[in-house]
Amino acid sequence: MANATAAGSGVDPLAPEVRAQRVASWGPVPDRAVHLGHALAARFTTVTGERPERSVRTFAEAEARPATIPGSRLDGGARDALARIAAVHTGDDARRAYSLGKSWPDLFAARGTELERACDAVVRPRTEAELEGALAWCVEHDVAVVPVGGGTSVTGGLEPIGRTAAQPVVALDVTGLATCLDIDHVSGVATFQAGVRGPDLERALGSFGLTLGHVPQSFEYSTLGGWIATRSAGQQSLRYGKMEAMTAALRLASPAGVLDVDHLPAHGAGGDLRELVLGSEGTLGIVTRATMRVRRRPDAVRFAAYLFGSFDDARDAARRLVQRGDIKPAMVRVSDAAETAFNVGSSVPKVLAGRLGRGVAQLMGARGGALVLVLSTGTVAEARATERLVDRHMGSLGGRALGGMPAKAWYHGRFRQPYARDVMMDAGLLVDTLETSVSWSRLPALHLQVRAALEGAFGAGRCVVGAHLSHLYHDGASAYFTFLAAPTAERELEEWRAAKRAVHAAIARCGGSASHQHGVGTMHADLYASTVPRLGMEAFRGVQERLDPTNACNPGKLLELPADGQRTVNAVRPVPGAGALDPEGAQRDGS
């Protein structure tokens, strides 16, 4: 079948020369995102009284005069050998573009004048045979391989780290593999190569009236392989499930060979090999294709919003809804009072015009109200029926119906926030997010302790911390925090790391996960080690050693920290020496 990217606009937003234009930003900032960023920055100053100082360049200045990078450690012979296998890019623009993701520390580093580390070459295969050949060459010649999809990692998953400081690193771009290989309409599955972007995947399915239903905030740029590698979750996971529920089969190209996990709807024959690959973040090899469970594209989307007197009330109403089991909305998003009030002060009076807008803003801001947004999808009749059931449920538990406009405004503006972050960073703000998952019984304590950790790190009244429940389950939820602060000039990274260390300790105390949807990378490796028993870590390493005996694939991530004194932009708790993490040691350190 046709290449999914080629079937779109004809412009490849993930080509090396295009990526090079947005190293220090999420991408070209739409006008509405500019207005949103200015509004949020102004709201921050109104709430805190703080006026941040900017000590690094704006993203426009950084992209006009990019940060310098070290020279490549691959000699001409090595580059020529790789070029005989697949397309190779060795210019500074390409190498810089593939050496950073889109976390706040990544973008902050890109706005500086010099990067300490960069990949030594970018390899962009066009076929699976080329990818397997490039991987085999790198393993044979002791070159580390960092798989790269859309480049949207916010956890340091793309940092060019070797097994040792002297080891060269190649970024292996998977996005040349973007073909829709097959659609099995009878079984309800579709097979794609792993480099396909979200919009192109949905475009290919949409021509048949189908959808995968996976729409994370990174949807515009992120790829199927990256979703699988990080166990990603889309905004409508309540209807479609997380990536592990969507993935029916996959192929992994590893240094030890190709691992094909065939499609079975279910089985009772031993363990599930898919689960070894899901969430492995490129440390076992590279996902090259996957068979995904697809659904009929919904005919209708219905929007609803409810205001509760407190976050406790809103949280409990949402919990009871998902635990009932007889109401099936596509999304329920629950904002706490701080997030509700902050966002209300920036936008609600415009969204809900006139007396209603002013009244809702006053109620939310003054009384600590919590906003719940709901999406119901399906046929027109199904969406309306679900909406009526949700409305009855929320009303019975004290929710005040606000109509569909707040949810519709969120839906149509949901991809602007990463662009708005670029504008806020230009104003000197530290803007970041973090997420975790936890059981319902532990959620109240985790919510309070993570908020307290961030406010303690930056100073009460000097930062804004908001949270929402982004994904709901029968037994728990994902808690997603956004924090804004005015860091001390020249100490921004130091203060960010101190705040993240405090948060990691709080999450570990409260029994939360290292990540719900963003992955581990270098940023969360210490927290991950504190949540997995030593025997479990050893078992994971045993699998890694079988599939990647020389640790060529994405070293310094997930199960280990960068070894041999390699400094990393994103690591929260740098550890000197060799990189294997000790779960018990990490737990003691974070307690």
N, C-alpha and C positions, 0 to 999 in steps of 0.2 A: 504494500500500500504506500501512499505518498508520504514524503517527509512532512511531518506536522508543521515544522517551522516554515518551510517553503510554501505551505498552503496558506500562510497568513499574509502579512503586509509586505513580505519580501525583504524587510529590514531585520537583521539578526541583532537584537539588543545585547546578546552575550558574545558577540565577536570580540576578539582581543582589542581591536582599535576602538570599539564602542565602549567596552569596559574601562579603557584608559581615560575616558572623559568623565568618569564618575567615581574615581578612587576615593575622594574625600567627601562624598555625599551619597545619599541613596540613589539619586538620579536627578535629571532636570526637574526643577521644582515648578509645579503648576501654580498659576496665580492664586487659586483658592487655598493652596497649602501655604503660600507666602502670607496671606491674610490670617490664616489660622495660627501660624507660628508667631506672628506679631501679637495676635490677640492673647495667646497663651503666655507669652513672655510678659506682656503688660499685666495680665492677671496675676502672675507670680509676684511681681513687684507690689501690686496692690495688696495681696494677701500677706506677704512677708515683710514688706518695706525694704527688701534687699535690692540693690542695683549691682548686678554681676559685672565683674571686670573680665575682659577677654585678653588672654595672653598669647593666643595662637592666631594664625591667619584665618580669614573666612574661607569657606569652601571654594568660592570663586577665585580668590588669590592663590589658594593651594593648587587648584587645577590649572591655573594660568602658568604657575612656576612650580611644578611638582617637586616633592621631596627627592633628594638624591638617594641612590641606593648603591650597595657594594657591587663590584664587578662580578661577572659570572665565574664560577669555579670550574665550569666545564670547558675543556679545551676544544679547539677546532675539530679535532678528530672525533671527539665524542658527539659534538653537535651534528657533524656530517653523518655519523652512524645512525643517530636518532632520526635525522631527516630522511634517510632511506626507508624508514619504517612508517613515519607519519609526519604531518606538517609540524614544524618547529618554529617557535618565535623566541628570539633571544634579545630583542631590543629592550631598552629600559622601560618604555611605556607598558609593554605587555608584562614584563616581569613584575613591575610595581603593581599593576592591576590585579594580579593573581596572588599577591602576597598578603593581602588584608581582606577581612570580611567587612561586616557592617555593624559591629558592636560600637558602643560609645568609645572605648579605648582605641579601636581600629581607626575610627574617623578622626579622633583626636590626634593620633600618631600621624595620620596622613596630612593633617594640617600643619605639622611641623616642617622642618627644613631637611631632615635626614632620617632615613629608616636604617636601623641597625642590621636588619636581615631582609633578604628577598630571595625568592626562588631563583634558581640558576638558569632555567629555561621553562618554556611553556610548550607542551606537546598537545596537539589537538587532532586526534584520530577521527576518521570519517567512517570507519567500519569497526566491528567488534574484533576482527582479525588484526587490524592495526593496533587497537588498544591492547590486546593480549600480547602482541609482539613488542610494543613499547614497554609494557610492564615487565616482560621477561628480560628485555635488554637492561632495564634499570636494576633489576635484582642481580643479574649476572655481573654488572659493573659497580655494584655497591653504591647505588644512587637511591635516595629516599624518594617516595612517590606520594604526593598529596593530591587525592582526587578532588576536583572542583566542578561543581554544577553551576548554579546561578550566582554563587559567591555571596549569598545573603546570610551566612553564618553570623550569629551574634554571641558565640561562645569561644571564639578562637580556634574553630575547627579547621581553618585554612592556613594557619601560621606555618611558614616554611621551616620546619624543625627537622633536623636529622637525628639519626641514632647517636651520633657524636657531633660535636661542633664543626668538625672538618668535613663531614659528609655532604656532598652536593645534594640538592633537592630539586626535583622536577615537579611542576604543577601539571597534572594530567587532566585536561579539559574534556569532560564527557559530553558536552553539549553538541558536538558534531554528530552524535548518535541520537536522533530525534524522530525516528520513523514509527508510525503506527503500523505494526506488523500484522495484526489480525483482530477481528471483532467476531466473537462467537455469540451470535444473537440468541441462540437457543439456551446456552448456559449462562448468559448474562455476564460475560467477562470480555476484556479487551487487553491485548498485549502491545506494549509500547517499549521502545528503547528508553534507557534511563535518563538521557539528556534532554528529553522533551520538557519545555516550560509549561506551567499551568495553563496559560491562555491558549497555547497551541494544542494541548491535550484536549481541553474542553471544546475547542473549535472542531477538532477532528470527530469527537463524539457527538457534538451538537448536530452535525449534518445527518445523523441517524436518530435524532431525538433522544440521545442518551447523555448521561453525565456521570462523572466520578463523584462529584459533590465535595471535593476537597479544596477549600479556599482559605488558606492561611493568609495572614497579612502580607507575607512575602510573595503572594501568588503571581504578581506580574513578572518576577524574575526567577523564582525558585523552580527546581526541577524534580521530576519523579524520583530520581535516584537519591537526591538530597532528602526528600520526604521520608523515604524508606530508611536511609542511614541514620536519621534522627528520630524515628518514630513520631513523625509530625502529626499535628491535629489541626483540622480545618475549623472554621467558624461555625459550621453546621454539623459538628460531630455528633450532636445529640440524635440526628436523623441518620447520618451516614457512617458513623463510627470513626475511630482513629485509623492511622495508616495500617496498623497491624490487623485490623478487621477488614480492610479493603484489599490487602495484598494476598492473592491466591497462589501465586507461584513467582519464582524469580531465578535469575542466573547471576552468579558471582564469579568474576575472573579473579583468581587468587594466585599468588606466587607458586602454590602447590598444584595448581590446575584449575579447571573450570568446574564449579559446583552448580549443577542444575537441580532445582527443587521443583518437581512437577506439580501440576494443578490437581488437587484433590479437594472436594468440598468439605470433607472431614475425614478423620481416620482414627483408629485406635491402636495403631501399630507403632509404639515407641514414641520418642520425642518428636518435636516439630522443628525441622531444620530451618524453616523460615525464621523462627525466633532467634536462631544464632546470628542471622544477618541483620534483621531489623534492629536498629539502634547501635550497630557496630561502628558507625562513623568512619568508614573507610579503613579501619585497622585490621580487617581480615582480607581485604581485597576491594574490588570495585564492582558494584552492581551495574550490569550492562543492559538488562531488560527485565520486565516484570509483567505479569498477568494480573490485572486488577478487576475487582468486582464492580460493575457499573449498574446504574439504575436508569429508569425512565426519567427524562428531564421533567421537572414539575411544570405544570401549566400556570400556576398562580403562586404568588408570595403575599401573605397577609402580615401586616405590621401592627404591633400593639405595644403599649408602654403603661407601666403602673408605678405609682409612687407609694412607698410604705413609710411609716413613721420612723423606722430605724433600720439599720443594716441587719440586726438580729431578726426582725420581723420578715424582711425581704428574703434573707437567706433561708429561713425556715419554710416560708411559702414555696420557694423554689425546690427545696429538698423534698417536701411533701408531694409536690407535683411529679418529680421524676420517680419517686418511690411508689406512687400509685400504680404506674404501669399502663393505665388505660388512656392516657393523654400523650400524644406524640408530636410535640412541636419540633421544628428543625433546630431552633436555637433559643436558649434562655440565658441572658447575660445580666448579672446582678452587680450593680455598683455600690460600693460603700458610701457613707455619708460624705467623706472627704472628696472622693472622686466626683460624686454627684454635684456637690457644691462648687467645686473648682470648674467643672465643665459647664455648669449652669451659668456661672458668672461670665464665661467667655462666649457662650453661644445661645443658650435657651431663649433669652428674650427676642433674638432674631428668628429662631425657628418657630416658637409659639408667639406669634405677634400679639400686640395689644395687651388687653387686661389679663388674658389667660397667661401669656408669657411672663408678665410681671408678677402675677400671683404665684405661679409655679416656682419662679426663681426665688421669691421671698420665702415661700414655704420650705423649699429644699435647703436654702442657705441658712435660714434662721432656726429651723427645727431639726436639722440633722436628717432629713429625709433621704431615702435610698431608692434609686431608680432601677426598675427591672424592664429590660427590653425583650420582646418575644417575636420570633419569626415562625409562621406556620406556612407550610408548603404542601403541594400535591395537586390534585385536580382542583378546580374552583370549588366544588362541593366539599372535598376533603379539607382544604385549607380553611374554609369558612366554618366547618363543623369543629375543627380543632381550635380555632380562635374562640368560638363560643364556649367550649369546655374550659379553656384556659381562663377566659374572662370570668366565668362563674367561680372557678377555683380561687383565683386571685382576690376577687371581691369578697369571697367568704372568709378570707383571712386578713382583711383590712386593707387590701390594695386599692388605691384610687385610680381608676382608669383615666389615662391622659389622651386616649386616641392613638392613632398610628404615626403621627408626625415625628415624635422624637426617635422612634425606631427607624423610620424611613430616612431621616436625616443622617443617622449613624450609618445605615446601610450604604447610602450613596456617597458618604465621605470617608468610608472605612480605610481606604488606601492612602489617605492624605497624611496620616500621622508621621510616618517615617520621613516624608519630605519636610513636614513642619519641624521635625527635630533638627534638620540642617539649619533652618532659619533661627531656631532658638539657640543652637550652638554658636551661630554667628553673633548672637547677643551676649555670649559668655556663660550661658547656662549649661550646667551638667544635667543632661536629660537621659535617663536610662530606664529600663524595665527589667523585671525578673519574674520568674514564675516557678511554681511548685505544685504538687498535688498532695492531698492529704485526706484522711477520712473525715466524715462529717463531725464525729465526736471531738476530733482534735482541731478542727478548723478554727473555732473561736479563739483558742489560745495562740495558734500560729498567726492568725491575722493581727492580733494585738502585739505579739512579740516581734514580728518582722517590722511593723510600723515603729515600735519603740526602738528597735535596733537602728533603723535609718535616722530617726529623729535624734537619737543619742549621738550618732556619728557626726551629723552635720550641725546639730544644735536645734533644739525645739524652737519653732517660730522662724527658723532660717531656711527651711526646706518645705516642700509640699509633697506629701505621700498619699497617693490614692490607690485603691485596689478594686478589682472586680473578679467575680467568679465567671470564668470564660467557658468552661466545659464542665458539665454536670453528669454525675453517675449515680447509680443506686446507692453506693456506699461512700461517696465523697465527691470532691470537686477539685478543679484547678484554680488556684488563687494567683492572680496576675497583678503585680504591683508596678506602678509607674512612680518615679520620684524625680523631682526637680530641685536643684540646689544651686547656690551661688558659691562655687569653690574658691578657695584662696588662690590667687594668681601664682603660677609656678609650682603649685602643690596639688594640682587637679588630680593626677593619677594616684598620688599618695592618699589623698582623701577618699577617692573612689574605692581603692583597695581596702582601706580601713572600714568603710561602710559595708562592702561586700563580705568582708570577714565576719563582721558582726551579724549580718543576715544569715550567712552560712551556719554560724553557731546556733542562731535561733531556730532555723529550719531543722537542724539535726536534733535539737532538744525536743522539738514538737512532733517529730516523727514524719516530717515531710520528705518528698522525693528530691533528688538532686535536680531533676528537671521533669516537666510534664510534656514539653513539646519542642524545646529549643535544642536539646542535646547537652553534652558534657564538655567536649572540646578540652581546652586548657583551663578555661575559666572555672569550671565546676568540678575538676578532677578531685580536689581535696574533699569536697562535700560528697561526691559520689563514693569515694573510698570509705567515708564515715557511715554510709548507709548499706554497704554490702559486707557480709561476713568474710573473714579472711579465706575460708574454704571456698566460698563462692568466687572471690577474685582469683584464686589459684585455678579453679575450674575454667573460668573465662580465659585465663592466660594459657591454659593447656590447649584450648581450641585455637587460640591465636598462634601458638607455636607450631601447631600442625599445619595450618593454612598459610602462615607467613613465617617460616622458620628463621629468617634473618631480620625480622622486624623492619621490613622495607616500607610497609604501607602505613602512612600517616603516623609515624612515631611521635612520642611525646604527648599523646592525647588519650583521653578516656581512662585507660588502665594505668597510666604513668604520667609523670610530669617530665618536662624537657630535661634531658640528661646532659652531663658534661658542661655544666655552667651556662647553657644556652638561655639567654634572657628572652622573655616572652611578653608581648604587650598585654595579653589578656589574663594571665595567670593571677589568681587572687592571692595565693600563698606560695610564692616561689620557694622551691626546695633545692638546696645545693646538692651536687653529686649525682649519682645514678638515679634514673627516673622511676623505678618501680614503687608504687604506692603501697604503704602498709595500712590496711584498714583500721587496725587497732590503734596505731599511732596517730592516724588522721582523726579518729574519733576522740582520742584524748586531747589532741591539739585544739579541736573545735568545740570542746565541752566548756 
